[in-house]
Amino acid sequence: MKYADIKDLPNNELNSRLREERRMLDKLKFAHGVSTLENPGKIAESKKTIARLITEMNSRRIANQVKGEE
């Protein structure tokens, strides 16, 4: 998922995507521990998506704090 797509998501969708992506990462790690994955790059891709989601959540939180101070 690209960052431009993430910016357009509402807050509740952002939270649900983050939970879903974390669950998928756990499943990928478990599957990779049991046997090798066909595409182990999916783990790195999932981590990057999680980082993008968290980054957008933090930037929205900071923007709300700045608006509250004004």
Secondary structure by P-SEA (a helix, b strand, c coil): ccaaaaaaccaaaaaaaaaaaaaaaaaaaaaaaaccccccaaaaaaaaaaaaaaaaaaaaaaaaaaaaac
